[in-house]
Amino acid sequence: MVDRIWSYAPEFNHPDTRELTGYTVEATDGTIGQVDRQADDSGMRHLIVDTGVWVFGKSVLVPVGVVAGIDTQERKITVVCTREEIKSAPRFRTDRETLDPEYLARVGSYYRNLPPRQSA
């Protein structure tokens, strides 16, 4: 069984083949930052988002299962989370963590346990 938190919803028609670097990422309550890079480490697709000054110049790892929309015209990705929920996720420190099964399990568990969202 595929873990949905690490997979795009079927309606996005294989966005993993698109280059999303540079896209703006929007939470339900404001901008998070820009996609610095996208990854598919061990089938665990995620975006590394540069938050700029919002989280003190840090990056966050966001599983693609929380992506609610991809607008290629506007170069914008929307997610079903709030800014605070993303800020409270397990902290991303180095690229080595994208290969750490324990870290990725913590991230997946965190996002899976967020309150469900209503579709717009």
N, C-alpha and C positions, 0 to 999 in steps of 0.2 A: 504494500500500500504506500502511495506517495504522500508525504507530509505536506499538506496544503500551505503551510506557513512559508515553505521554501519554494513554492511554485506559483507562477502567474496564473490568474484565473483564465479559463479557456477563451473568454471573449476578447482577450488581448492579442490573439492570433500570433503567438510566438514572438513576443517583444524581445526575448533574449537574443534574437538575431539582429536587432537594431542597436545602434550605438546610442546610449542614453547619457553618456558623459556630457556634462554641461547643462543638463536639464534642471530646471528649478523644481524643488520638492516642496509641496504644500501640504501641511497638516489640516485638520478640520478647523483650526483656529489661527492659521497664519503660516508664514514661510518658515521652513526648517533650514534650507540651504540649497546647495547645488550638488548634483551627482559628480563625485570625483572619479569613481570607477564602479564598474559592475563586475560581479564574480559569480562563478558556478563551481565552487569548490565542493567536490564530492556530491554533486546534485543538490547542494544547498545554495540556491540562487539568492543573492542579496545585492544591495546597493550600499556603497560607502558614500556617505553624504558629508560634505564639508560644511559645517555649520557657521563658518565665519566667526563673527564676534558673539553670536547668539549664545553658544555654549563655550565661551572663552577660547575660540579658535580650535576647537576639537572636531573630530569626525565622529559620526555615529554609523553603526551597522544596522541596516533596515532590511529584514527579510521581504522578498517580493510578494509574499502572500498578503501583505497589508496594503498593496497598491490597489487603489480604487479606480484610477483612470490614468491614461497616458494621452496627452494632447501633443501630437507631433508638430502641429502648426505653431502653437505657443511655446513648444519645447518645455512642457510642464508635466510633472507627475503629481497626482494627488494620492494621499494615503488616508486610511480610515482612523488614524490615531490623532490625538491632540499633541501639541508641542510638549506639554508636561510629561505625557506618557513616553514619548521618544526620549526626552531628557532623562527620565527615570529608568530607562532600559539598562541592562548590564553594560558597563562602560567599555568602550572600544579604545584600546591604547596603541596596539601595533598591528601591522599586517600579519604577523605570526598567528594572531588570534583567529584569523579567517581559516586557519588550518587546524585549530585546536578543537577537537570534538566536544570536550567538556564545556568550553566557552560557547560554542554554537548551540549545544543542548540547553544551556542556561538562557540564551537569547530566544531560542525557539519556544521554550516553556513560558518565558515572560510574555511574549506576544500572543501565544495561544490562550493565555489566561486573562487577557484584557477583556473588558465587558464587550459583548457583541454589539455590532452597529447595525442600524437600519439602513437599507439601501436608499439612495437619494431618488 
